């Protein structure tokens, strides 16, 4: 039987609990349920969420952060970060929470960084906002964080503006900014999709090292099944807004659900030349199962 419910992390220290999370958007043609009855727990581990575009994986991450926008309606039987009830937390509460206890790295840093402020000041501002530090202490912490994400010459990069840094360096800056307040959980939404393969590997290695050394929980949202299976501990597979399968990342190739099997079959494989990749054949029964 395919596991679509809550999965035990195997950890005694559960950081995040999500039970029956749904996100509904109001539109001119009626309501659209982007996320439906998603349940999982997260410990001090690396959890991957995979699926096609529109499967609800990014919306799930944004719902946990309270970032679905005014047109979105979040409902959940339980959504708890430690002792904090996220399901009933207002915007003021989320503002205090974001960055300090849970942080999110988005896909492309050029859309997330302030173009008129140096990257160093932006990192330092995060430290001052959440830790109430002095300018001197915040600057020192920002320089240390730039060094921690393997940026050479932190003093020089501190004064640079977002348009002056490469995509890989910009993503490292974003990771530094999100981790400087030492949150419990990092959500990374397609953090390497805009980078070339070599830089992807470097950024993931840096993120993995920091998450492990700090004992954090990581949610990696991606459409790249190869990446998730090699990087994460567990994987949630989403289709049409709902989790259809949960499995160990190392055993993703043994997945049972036909949707997951179809995604795996459509992946190109080194050493296996095919005239064309198979297309995923969707079964209307999958939608009936999710109703």
PASEBA-1860 file (N, C-alpha, C; in nm, 3 decimals):
! residues 291
1> XXXXXXXX> 0.085/-0.120/0.000/0.000/0.000/0.000/0.088/0.125/0.000 ~ 0.050/0.224/-0.079/0.126/0.349/-0.085/0.101/0.432/0.039 ~ 0.207/0.480/0.100/0.196/0.562/0.221/0.173/0.706/0.181 ~ 0.057/0.761/0.215/0.028/0.901/0.186/0.004/0.981/0.313 ~ 0.027/0.922/0.427/-0.001/0.993/0.550/0.124/1.042/0.618 ~ 0.111/1.066/0.746/0.223/1.119/0.822/0.326/1.010/0.844 ~ 0.452/1.044/0.825/0.561/0.948/0.837/0.649/0.983/0.955 ~ 0.680/0.883/1.035/0.767/0.905/1.149/0.907/0.937/1.100
9> XXXXXXXX> 0.966/1.042/1.151/1.100/1.081/1.109/1.207/0.989/1.164 ~ 1.173/0.909/1.262/1.275/0.827/1.324/1.358/0.909/1.423 ~ 1.317/1.032/1.446/1.390/1.120/1.536/1.306/1.144/1.660 ~ 1.369/1.156/1.774/1.298/1.188/1.896/1.265/1.336/1.901 ~ 1.338/1.416/1.825/1.321/1.561/1.828/1.247/1.605/1.702 ~ 1.115/1.611/1.709/1.034/1.655/1.596/1.028/1.807/1.595 ~ 1.075/1.867/1.487/1.078/2.012/1.476/0.947/2.067/1.422 ~ 0.889/1.997/1.324/0.771/2.047/1.254/0.670/1.934/1.237
17> XXXXXXXX> 0.545/1.963/1.267/0.436/1.868/1.245/0.330/1.933/1.157 ~ 0.295/1.868/1.048/0.192/1.918/0.956/0.089/1.807/0.939 ~ -0.037/1.839/0.966/-0.143/1.738/0.954/-0.262/1.796/0.879 ~ -0.291/1.736/0.766/-0.404/1.775/0.682/-0.400/1.924/0.644 ~ -0.288/1.965/0.589/-0.272/2.102/0.541/-0.337/2.116/0.403 ~ -0.419/2.218/0.387/-0.481/2.250/0.260/-0.465/2.399/0.232 ~ -0.444/2.433/0.106/-0.435/2.573/0.064/-0.529/2.593/-0.053 ~ -0.619/2.689/-0.040/-0.720/2.716/-0.142/-0.709/2.860/-0.187
25> XXXXXXXX> -0.708/2.879/-0.320/-0.704/3.013/-0.377/-0.840/3.046/-0.439 ~ -0.886/3.167/-0.415/-1.012/3.212/-0.474/-0.985/3.275/-0.609 ~ -1.065/3.238/-0.709/-1.049/3.293/-0.843/-1.183/3.327/-0.905 ~ -1.177/3.386/-1.024/-1.299/3.426/-1.093/-1.385/3.305/-1.129 ~ -1.321/3.190/-1.150/-1.394/3.068/-1.189/-1.418/2.975/-1.071 ~ -1.401/3.028/-0.950/-1.422/2.946/-0.832/-1.294/2.918/-0.757 ~ -1.303/2.839/-0.653/-1.188/2.806/-0.570/-1.099/2.701/-0.637 ~ -0.969/2.717/-0.615/-0.870/2.620/-0.664/-0.794/2.566/-0.543
33> XXXXXXXX> -0.797/2.436/-0.525/-0.726/2.373/-0.413/-0.586/2.336/-0.459 ~ -0.489/2.419/-0.422/-0.350/2.397/-0.465/-0.281/2.290/-0.381 ~ -0.321/2.278/-0.254/-0.266/2.177/-0.163/-0.383/2.112/-0.092 ~ -0.379/1.978/-0.083/-0.493/1.906/-0.026/-0.446/1.801/0.074 ~ -0.478/1.825/0.199/-0.460/1.724/0.305/-0.318/1.667/0.311 ~ -0.220/1.757/0.309/-0.080/1.716/0.317/-0.040/1.697/0.463 ~ 0.023/1.584/0.493/0.066/1.554/0.629/0.208/1.500/0.629 ~ 0.289/1.549/0.720/0.424/1.495/0.739/0.483/1.552/0.867
41> XXXXXXXX> 0.592/1.492/0.912/0.668/1.547/1.023/0.811/1.568/0.977 ~ 0.881/1.657/1.043/1.021/1.685/1.011/1.103/1.687/1.138 ~ 1.208/1.607/1.139/1.305/1.609/1.248/1.431/1.679/1.202 ~ 1.540/1.649/1.267/1.669/1.708/1.227/1.726/1.622/1.113 ~ 1.669/1.644/0.996/1.694/1.560/0.880/1.677/1.644/0.753 ~ 1.699/1.579/0.639/1.682/1.645/0.510/1.565/1.578/0.438 ~ 1.457/1.652/0.426/1.335/1.601/0.365/1.316/1.664/0.227 ~ 1.302/1.580/0.124/1.278/1.631/-0.010/1.130/1.627/-0.045
49> XXXXXXXX> 1.083/1.730/-0.115/0.947/1.730/-0.170/0.960/1.746/-0.320 ~ 0.911/1.647/-0.395/0.926/1.647/-0.540/0.791/1.637/-0.608 ~ 0.790/1.673/-0.734/0.669/1.667/-0.815/0.682/1.761/-0.933 ~ 0.588/1.752/-1.025/0.589/1.839/-1.140/0.552/1.982/-1.101 ~ 0.573/2.076/-1.192/0.525/2.212/-1.171/0.375/2.209/-1.153 ~ 0.327/2.279/-1.050/0.184/2.281/-1.021/0.138/2.171/-0.929 ~ 0.231/2.090/-0.879/0.191/1.980/-0.791/0.163/2.026/-0.648 ~ 0.202/2.149/-0.615/0.173/2.203/-0.482/0.291/2.203/-0.387
57> XXXXXXXX> 0.407/2.163/-0.435/0.522/2.152/-0.344/0.570/2.289/-0.295 ~ 0.580/2.388/-0.383/0.623/2.522/-0.340/0.517/2.588/-0.252 ~ 0.390/2.567/-0.286/0.281/2.624/-0.206/0.282/2.566/-0.066 ~ 0.317/2.439/-0.054/0.329/2.377/0.079/0.435/2.449/0.162 ~ 0.552/2.474/0.101/0.657/2.545/0.172/0.616/2.686/0.209 ~ 0.550/2.755/0.119/0.506/2.892/0.148/0.398/2.896/0.255 ~ 0.312/2.795/0.259/0.209/2.790/0.362/0.271/2.776/0.501 ~ 0.375/2.695/0.510/0.445/2.679/0.639/0.506/2.811/0.684
65> XXXXXXXX> 0.549/2.893/0.586/0.607/3.024/0.615/0.502/3.133/0.629 ~ 0.375/3.102/0.600/0.270/3.203/0.604/0.280/3.301/0.490 ~ 0.318/3.253/0.370/0.346/3.341/0.256/0.262/3.308/0.133 ~ 0.137/3.270/0.152/0.055/3.233/0.037/-0.020/3.351/-0.025 ~ -0.015/3.467/0.037/-0.083/3.584/-0.018/-0.226/3.596/0.029 ~ -0.285/3.712/0.004/-0.419/3.740/0.054/-0.526/3.655/-0.012 ~ -0.503/3.612/-0.135/-0.605/3.532/-0.204/-0.603/3.386/-0.161 ~ -0.502/3.346/-0.084/-0.490/3.208/-0.041/-0.547/3.186/0.098
73> XXXXXXXX> -0.609/3.072/0.118/-0.666/3.037/0.248/-0.600/2.908/0.297 ~ -0.536/2.917/0.413/-0.464/2.803/0.471/-0.552/2.738/0.577 ~ -0.568/2.608/0.567/-0.641/2.531/0.667/-0.559/2.408/0.704 ~ -0.559/2.374/0.831/-0.485/2.255/0.875/-0.540/2.207/1.009 ~ -0.545/2.076/1.025/-0.582/2.021/1.155/-0.472/2.052/1.256 ~ -0.348/2.050/1.207/-0.234/2.085/1.293/-0.117/2.129/1.205 ~ -0.055/2.238/1.243/0.068/2.284/1.178/0.149/2.352/1.287 ~ 0.246/2.280/1.340/0.313/2.323/1.463/0.465/2.320/1.445
81> XXXXXXXX> 0.528/2.429/1.480/0.673/2.441/1.484/0.715/2.443/1.630 ~ 0.762/2.329/1.679/0.793/2.321/1.821/0.666/2.345/1.903 ~ 0.670/2.448/1.986/0.553/2.480/2.068/0.468/2.591/2.006 ~ 0.495/2.628/1.882/0.422/2.737/1.816/0.318/2.682/1.720 ~ 0.194/2.726/1.736/0.084/2.684/1.650/0.080/2.772/1.525 ~ 0.133/2.722/1.413/0.138/2.800/1.291/0.001/2.814/1.226 ~ -0.088/2.717/1.251/-0.219/2.717/1.187/-0.303/2.838/1.229 ~ -0.276/2.892/1.345/-0.354/3.005/1.395/-0.266/3.126/1.424
89> XXXXXXXX> -0.153/3.133/1.358/-0.059/3.243/1.380/-0.088/3.356/1.282 ~ -0.099/3.478/1.333/-0.123/3.593/1.247/0.004/3.642/1.180 ~ -0.009/3.743/1.094/0.105/3.794/1.019/0.212/3.850/1.113 ~ 0.172/3.916/1.220/0.270/3.970/1.315/0.353/3.857/1.375 ~ 0.288/3.746/1.408/0.359/3.632/1.465/0.455/3.569/1.365 ~ 0.411/3.560/1.239/0.497/3.503/1.136/0.620/3.591/1.112 ~ 0.603/3.721/1.119/0.717/3.811/1.098/0.824/3.790/1.203 ~ 0.783/3.763/1.325/0.880/3.737/1.431/0.946/3.601/1.413
97> XXXXXXXX> 0.871/3.509/1.351/0.917/3.372/1.336/1.015/3.356/1.219 ~ 0.982/3.422/1.106/1.062/3.405/0.984/1.203/3.457/1.006 ~ 1.298/3.376/0.968/1.438/3.415/0.983/1.497/3.368/1.113 ~ 1.421/3.384/1.221/1.474/3.347/1.353/1.456/3.199/1.384 ~ 1.340/3.142/1.348/1.316/3.001/1.376/1.298/2.917/1.251 ~ 1.254/2.979/1.143/1.237/2.909/1.017/1.268/3.005/0.903 ~ 1.345/2.961/0.806/1.388/3.049/0.698/1.370/2.979/0.564 ~ 1.368/3.060/0.457/1.341/3.005/0.325/1.435/3.065/0.221
105> XXXXXXXX> 1.503/2.979/0.146/1.587/3.020/0.035/1.508/2.996/-0.093 ~ 1.493/3.100/-0.175/1.413/3.088/-0.296/1.501/3.058/-0.417 ~ 1.436/3.043/-0.532/1.502/2.991/-0.652/1.611/3.082/-0.707 ~ 1.582/3.211/-0.722/1.676/3.300/-0.789/1.704/3.420/-0.700 ~ 1.828/3.436/-0.654/1.858/3.544/-0.558/1.834/3.683/-0.615 ~ 1.841/3.701/-0.746/1.827/3.836/-0.799/1.685/3.891/-0.779 ~ 1.590/3.803/-0.752/1.454/3.847/-0.724/1.427/3.858/-0.574 ~ 1.522/3.816/-0.493/1.502/3.816/-0.348/1.585/3.920/-0.276
113> XXXXXXXX> 1.699/3.958/-0.334/1.787/4.055/-0.270/1.748/4.197/-0.308 ~ 1.765/4.290/-0.216/1.736/4.431/-0.241/1.844/4.487/-0.334 ~ 1.807/4.536/-0.453/1.909/4.579/-0.550/1.984/4.705/-0.511 ~ 1.933/4.783/-0.415/1.997/4.910/-0.381/2.070/4.904/-0.246 ~ 2.090/4.785/-0.195/2.161/4.768/-0.067/2.269/4.663/-0.086 ~ 2.387/4.688/-0.033/2.496/4.591/-0.046/2.456/4.459/0.020 ~ 2.511/4.349/-0.031/2.471/4.219/0.021/2.512/4.203/0.166 ~ 2.625/4.262/0.203/2.669/4.253/0.342/2.574/4.322/0.437
121> XXXXXXXX> 2.527/4.439/0.398/2.431/4.512/0.483/2.302/4.433/0.498 ~ 2.261/4.365/0.391/2.137/4.287/0.399/2.151/4.170/0.496 ~ 2.266/4.105/0.493/2.290/3.995/0.587/2.296/4.049/0.730 ~ 2.368/4.160/0.748/2.382/4.219/0.881/2.247/4.268/0.934 ~ 2.163/4.318/0.846/2.031/4.367/0.888/1.947/4.253/0.945 ~ 1.959/4.135/0.885/1.887/4.018/0.937/1.933/3.986/1.078 ~ 2.063/3.993/1.100/2.119/3.965/1.233/2.070/4.068/1.335 ~ 2.071/4.194/1.298/2.028/4.300/1.390/1.879/4.288/1.421
129> XXXXXXXX> 1.797/4.256/1.319/1.653/4.247/1.338/1.615/4.137/1.436 ~ 1.676/4.019/1.420/1.634/3.905/1.500/1.711/3.889/1.630 ~ 1.835/3.934/1.633/1.917/3.913/1.752/1.945/4.043/1.829 ~ 1.891/4.155/1.779/1.905/4.285/1.847/2.051/4.320/1.873 ~ 2.135/4.294/1.776/2.278/4.317/1.791/2.316/4.459/1.750 ~ 2.435/4.500/1.785/2.487/4.630/1.743/2.534/4.622/1.598 ~ 2.557/4.736/1.535/2.604/4.738/1.397/2.738/4.666/1.384 ~ 2.826/4.688/1.483/2.957/4.625/1.477/2.946/4.473/1.488
137> XXXXXXXX> 2.865/4.426/1.583/2.850/4.281/1.600/2.782/4.219/1.478 ~ 2.683/4.289/1.423/2.612/4.237/1.305/2.705/4.228/1.185 ~ 2.791/4.328/1.169/2.886/4.326/1.058/2.985/4.211/1.073 ~ 3.035/4.191/1.194/3.127/4.082/1.219/3.061/3.947/1.193 ~ 2.936/3.933/1.237/2.864/3.807/1.215/2.838/3.784/1.066 ~ 2.809/3.891/0.993/2.786/3.879/0.849/2.912/3.834/0.776 ~ 3.026/3.890/0.815/3.153/3.851/0.753/3.185/3.704/0.784 ~ 3.159/3.662/0.908/3.182/3.523/0.944/3.091/3.430/0.866
145> XXXXXXXX> 2.966/3.476/0.842/2.872/3.393/0.768/2.910/3.384/0.621 ~ 2.959/3.493/0.565/3.007/3.489/0.426/3.123/3.390/0.412 ~ 3.209/3.389/0.512/3.320/3.295/0.510/3.269/3.151/0.524 ~ 3.164/3.133/0.605/3.109/3.000/0.627/3.048/2.940/0.501 ~ 2.999/3.025/0.410/2.943/2.976/0.283/3.049/2.976/0.172 ~ 3.175/2.980/0.214/3.290/2.962/0.123/3.303/3.074/0.021 ~ 3.277/3.196/0.064/3.299/3.312/-0.022/3.438/3.368/0.009 ~ 3.520/3.377/-0.095/3.654/3.432/-0.078/3.647/3.584/-0.062
153> XXXXXXXX> 3.736/3.636/0.017/3.745/3.780/0.041/3.610/3.837/0.087 ~ 3.560/3.793/0.202/3.432/3.842/0.254/3.424/3.993/0.266 ~ 3.534/4.057/0.301/3.534/4.203/0.316/3.495/4.271/0.185 ~ 3.546/4.222/0.073/3.515/4.281/-0.056/3.371/4.251/-0.096 ~ 3.328/4.126/-0.079/3.193/4.087/-0.119/3.089/4.159/-0.033 ~ 3.122/4.186/0.092/3.030/4.256/0.183/2.982/4.387/0.122 ~ 3.069/4.456/0.049/3.035/4.589/-0.006/2.972/4.581/-0.145 ~ 2.962/4.462/-0.203/2.909/4.449/-0.338/2.757/4.452/-0.338
161> XXXXXXXX> 2.700/4.489/-0.452/2.555/4.493/-0.469/2.511/4.366/-0.544 ~ 2.383/4.330/-0.533/2.337/4.204/-0.594/2.371/4.189/-0.742 ~ 2.366/4.299/-0.819/2.395/4.288/-0.962/2.543/4.261/-0.990 ~ 2.627/4.276/-0.888/2.770/4.256/-0.906/2.816/4.114/-0.872 ~ 2.727/4.030/-0.822/2.766/3.894/-0.785/2.706/3.795/-0.885 ~ 2.772/3.683/-0.902/2.723/3.578/-0.993/2.604/3.508/-0.930 ~ 2.539/3.422/-1.010/2.424/3.348/-0.957/2.462/3.257/-0.842 ~ 2.576/3.187/-0.856/2.620/3.098/-0.749/2.656/3.173/-0.623
169> XXXXXXXX> 2.725/3.288/-0.639/2.760/3.367/-0.522/2.636/3.430/-0.459 ~ 2.541/3.471/-0.543/2.417/3.527/-0.491/2.340/3.426/-0.408 ~ 2.340/3.300/-0.452/2.270/3.197/-0.376/2.341/3.168/-0.245 ~ 2.472/3.177/-0.244/2.547/3.162/-0.118/2.515/3.277/-0.022 ~ 2.502/3.397/-0.078/2.464/3.512/0.004/2.326/3.489/0.066 ~ 2.233/3.435/-0.013/2.099/3.408/0.039/2.104/3.304/0.151 ~ 2.185/3.201/0.134/2.198/3.100/0.239/2.257/3.162/0.365 ~ 2.357/3.248/0.348/2.416/3.318/0.463/2.312/3.403/0.535
177> XXXXXXXX> 2.231/3.473/0.458/2.129/3.561/0.517/2.024/3.480/0.593 ~ 1.985/3.365/0.536/1.880/3.285/0.599/1.929/3.209/0.723 ~ 2.060/3.183/0.731/2.112/3.103/0.842/2.179/3.186/0.950 ~ 2.195/3.315/0.928/2.271/3.396/1.023/2.202/3.406/1.159 ~ 2.069/3.395/1.162/1.997/3.401/1.290/1.980/3.262/1.351 ~ 2.043/3.159/1.290/2.046/3.023/1.342/1.905/2.965/1.362 ~ 1.825/2.957/1.254/1.690/2.900/1.266/1.694/2.750/1.285 ~ 1.581/2.693/1.325/1.571/2.548/1.344/1.549/2.476/1.211
185> XXXXXXXX> 1.480/2.544/1.118/1.443/2.480/0.992/1.477/2.572/0.875 ~ 1.529/2.512/0.768/1.553/2.584/0.643/1.470/2.518/0.534 ~ 1.390/2.597/0.464/1.317/2.551/0.347/1.388/2.605/0.224 ~ 1.432/2.516/0.137/1.504/2.556/0.016/1.418/2.521/-0.105 ~ 1.365/2.623/-0.172/1.273/2.603/-0.284/1.349/2.615/-0.416 ~ 1.380/2.503/-0.478/1.455/2.499/-0.603/1.581/2.588/-0.594 ~ 1.665/2.568/-0.491/1.775/2.662/-0.468/1.886/2.657/-0.572 ~ 1.890/2.552/-0.653/2.001/2.539/-0.748/1.955/2.531/-0.894
193> XXXXXXXX> 1.826/2.547/-0.920/1.776/2.526/-1.056/1.826/2.631/-1.154 ~ 1.864/2.749/-1.105/1.913/2.855/-1.194/2.066/2.852/-1.209 ~ 2.130/2.749/-1.153/2.276/2.740/-1.153/2.323/2.626/-1.242 ~ 2.448/2.638/-1.291/2.501/2.528/-1.370/2.537/2.412/-1.278 ~ 2.561/2.294/-1.337/2.574/2.171/-1.259/2.687/2.178/-1.157 ~ 2.802/2.233/-1.197/2.917/2.241/-1.105/2.885/2.328/-0.984 ~ 2.824/2.444/-1.009/2.789/2.535/-0.900/2.679/2.474/-0.814 ~ 2.585/2.402/-0.876/2.481/2.333/-0.799/2.542/2.245/-0.691
201> XXXXXXXX> 2.640/2.165/-0.731/2.704/2.073/-0.637/2.771/2.148/-0.523 ~ 2.838/2.258/-0.555/2.905/2.337/-0.452/2.805/2.396/-0.353 ~ 2.697/2.453/-0.404/2.596/2.516/-0.318/2.529/2.412/-0.229 ~ 2.496/2.297/-0.285/2.433/2.191/-0.205/2.527/2.140/-0.096 ~ 2.655/2.127/-0.129/2.753/2.080/-0.030/2.764/2.179/0.086 ~ 2.764/2.309/0.054/2.770/2.412/0.157/2.647/2.406/0.246 ~ 2.529/2.398/0.183/2.404/2.393/0.258/2.397/2.269/0.345 ~ 2.441/2.156/0.292/2.440/2.030/0.366/2.532/2.039/0.488
209> XXXXXXXX> 2.650/2.095/0.469/2.746/2.107/0.579/2.691/2.195/0.690 ~ 2.631/2.308/0.654/2.578/2.400/0.754/2.458/2.341/0.827 ~ 2.369/2.275/0.753/2.251/2.215/0.815/2.291/2.105/0.912 ~ 2.386/2.021/0.871/2.429/1.912/0.958/2.501/1.964/1.082 ~ 2.591/2.060/1.063/2.671/2.110/1.175/2.586/2.184/1.277 ~ 2.475/2.243/1.232/2.387/2.318/1.323/2.272/2.233/1.376 ~ 2.260/2.109/1.329/2.152/2.023/1.376/2.015/2.073/1.336 ~ 2.003/2.122/1.213/1.878/2.179/1.165/1.795/2.076/1.091
217> XXXXXXXX> 1.672/2.111/1.062/1.588/2.037/0.970/1.586/2.109/0.836 ~ 1.588/2.035/0.727/1.589/2.094/0.593/1.475/2.036/0.510 ~ 1.400/2.123/0.444/1.302/2.081/0.345/1.353/2.130/0.210 ~ 1.388/2.037/0.122/1.437/2.070/-0.011/1.326/2.045/-0.112 ~ 1.278/2.151/-0.174/1.173/2.142/-0.275/1.238/2.142/-0.412 ~ 1.206/2.041/-0.493/1.275/2.028/-0.621/1.193/1.942/-0.718 ~ 1.218/1.961/-0.847/1.163/1.872/-0.949/1.268/1.770/-0.992 ~ 1.390/1.782/-0.939/1.503/1.699/-0.979/1.510/1.575/-0.890
225> XXXXXXXX> 1.459/1.462/-0.939/1.454/1.340/-0.859/1.593/1.284/-0.832 ~ 1.684/1.297/-0.928/1.822/1.250/-0.908/1.886/1.325/-0.790 ~ 1.870/1.457/-0.790/1.929/1.540/-0.686/1.873/1.503/-0.549 ~ 1.742/1.493/-0.540/1.677/1.466/-0.412/1.714/1.328/-0.359 ~ 1.719/1.228/-0.448/1.749/1.092/-0.403/1.891/1.079/-0.348 ~ 1.983/1.162/-0.398/2.122/1.154/-0.352/2.150/1.248/-0.235 ~ 2.066/1.350/-0.215/2.095/1.452/-0.116/2.013/1.436/0.012 ~ 1.889/1.388/-0.001/1.796/1.389/0.113/1.792/1.255/0.186
233> XXXXXXXX> 1.726/1.255/0.301/1.704/1.134/0.379/1.570/1.070/0.346 ~ 1.467/1.153/0.330/1.333/1.104/0.294/1.277/1.191/0.182 ~ 1.176/1.136/0.112/1.115/1.208/0.000/0.963/1.198/0.009 ~ 0.896/1.313/-0.010/0.752/1.316/-0.031/0.729/1.343/-0.179 ~ 0.646/1.262/-0.243/0.612/1.282/-0.384/0.472/1.340/-0.391 ~ 0.459/1.457/-0.458/0.330/1.525/-0.465/0.274/1.522/-0.606 ~ 0.143/1.503/-0.613/0.069/1.507/-0.739/-0.066/1.573/-0.713 ~ -0.099/1.673/-0.793/-0.229/1.741/-0.784/-0.257/1.792/-0.643
241> XXXXXXXX> -0.153/1.840/-0.576/-0.171/1.903/-0.446/-0.167/1.812/-0.327 ~ -0.144/1.683/-0.349/-0.147/1.590/-0.236/-0.028/1.495/-0.241 ~ 0.016/1.449/-0.125/0.124/1.351/-0.118/0.071/1.215/-0.160 ~ 0.133/1.157/-0.264/0.090/1.025/-0.310/0.183/0.915/-0.262 ~ 0.305/0.954/-0.220/0.398/0.851/-0.175/0.507/0.913/-0.087 ~ 0.547/0.839/0.013/0.657/0.878/0.101/0.754/0.761/0.109 ~ 0.882/0.788/0.091/0.979/0.679/0.095/1.116/0.732/0.135 ~ 1.205/0.640/0.170/1.344/0.676/0.195/1.406/0.721/0.064
249> XXXXXXXX> 1.487/0.827/0.070/1.546/0.880/-0.052/1.633/0.778/-0.123 ~ 1.707/0.701/-0.046/1.797/0.602/-0.105/1.721/0.490/-0.176 ~ 1.591/0.475/-0.145/1.509/0.371/-0.207/1.405/0.430/-0.301 ~ 1.430/0.552/-0.349/1.333/0.615/-0.439/1.313/0.534/-0.567 ~ 1.417/0.467/-0.612/1.406/0.385/-0.734/1.312/0.267/-0.715 ~ 1.279/0.235/-0.588/1.188/0.124/-0.559/1.046/0.173/-0.532 ~ 1.016/0.298/-0.565/0.885/0.356/-0.539/0.774/0.273/-0.605 ~ 0.657/0.275/-0.544/0.547/0.189/-0.589/0.439/0.263/-0.667
257> XXXXXXXX> 0.412/0.389/-0.633/0.300/0.458/-0.697/0.329/0.478/-0.846 ~ 0.231/0.456/-0.933/0.254/0.470/-1.077/0.298/0.610/-1.119 ~ 0.258/0.713/-1.044/0.303/0.849/-1.077/0.454/0.862/-1.054 ~ 0.500/0.815/-0.939/0.644/0.819/-0.910/0.720/0.734/-1.010 ~ 0.666/0.616/-1.041/0.732/0.529/-1.139/0.741/0.599/-1.275 ~ 0.637/0.673/-1.311/0.637/0.745/-1.438/0.740/0.856/-1.441 ~ 0.754/0.929/-1.330/0.855/1.035/-1.322/0.995/0.976/-1.335 ~ 1.019/0.865/-1.268/1.151/0.802/-1.274/1.181/0.751/-1.415
265> XXXXXXXX> 1.080/0.695/-1.481/1.100/0.641/-1.615/1.133/0.750/-1.716 ~ 1.086/0.872/-1.690/1.107/0.983/-1.783/1.243/1.050/-1.767 ~ 1.322/1.005/-1.668/1.452/1.065/-1.646/1.555/1.011/-1.745 ~ 1.638/1.098/-1.802/1.748/1.048/-1.886/1.851/0.977/-1.799 ~ 1.917/0.876/-1.855/2.015/0.798/-1.781/2.144/0.789/-1.860 ~ 2.255/0.818/-1.793/2.385/0.806/-1.857/2.411/0.661/-1.896 ~ 2.460/0.643/-2.016/2.491/0.508/-2.062/2.373/0.431/-2.115 ~ 2.254/0.493/-2.113/2.134/0.427/-2.164/2.071/0.517/-2.270
273> XXXXXXXX> 2.113/0.500/-2.393/2.067/0.585/-2.502/1.929/0.539/-2.549 ~ 1.837/0.637/-2.554/1.703/0.609/-2.602/1.664/0.712/-2.708 ~ 1.590/0.668/-2.808/1.550/0.760/-2.914/1.466/0.874/-2.859 ~ 1.383/0.843/-2.762/1.303/0.947/-2.696/1.267/0.899/-2.555 ~ 1.249/0.996/-2.468/1.212/0.963/-2.331/1.062/0.934/-2.324 ~ 1.021/0.838/-2.243/0.877/0.810/-2.230/0.804/0.926/-2.164 ~ 0.680/0.946/-2.205/0.597/1.050/-2.145/0.515/0.990/-2.031 ~ 0.493/1.074/-1.931/0.415/1.028/-1.816/0.268/1.016/-1.856
281> XXXXXXXX> 0.212/0.899/-1.842/0.072/0.875/-1.872/-0.009/0.885/-1.743 ~ -0.091/0.989/-1.732/-0.168/1.010/-1.610/-0.299/0.932/-1.614 ~ -0.333/0.878/-1.501/-0.455/0.798/-1.488/-0.560/0.880/-1.415 ~ -0.680/0.899/-1.472/-0.787/0.973/-1.402/-0.818/0.915/-1.264 ~ -0.787/0.788/-1.245/-0.813/0.726/-1.115/-0.728/0.788/-1.005 ~ -0.611/0.844/-1.040/-0.528/0.909/-0.940/-0.604/1.026/-0.877 ~ -0.673/1.102/-0.962/-0.749/1.217/-0.912/-0.865/1.169/-0.825 ~ -0.927/1.057/-0.864/-1.037/1.003/-0.784/-0.988/0.962/-0.647
289> XXX> -0.865/0.906/-0.645/-0.806/0.865/-0.516/-0.780/0.984/-0.426 ~ -0.757/1.103/-0.487/-0.722/1.221/-0.408/-0.844/1.305/-0.373 ~ -0.959/1.269/-0.420/-1.079/1.351/-0.398/-1.115/1.355/-0.250
END
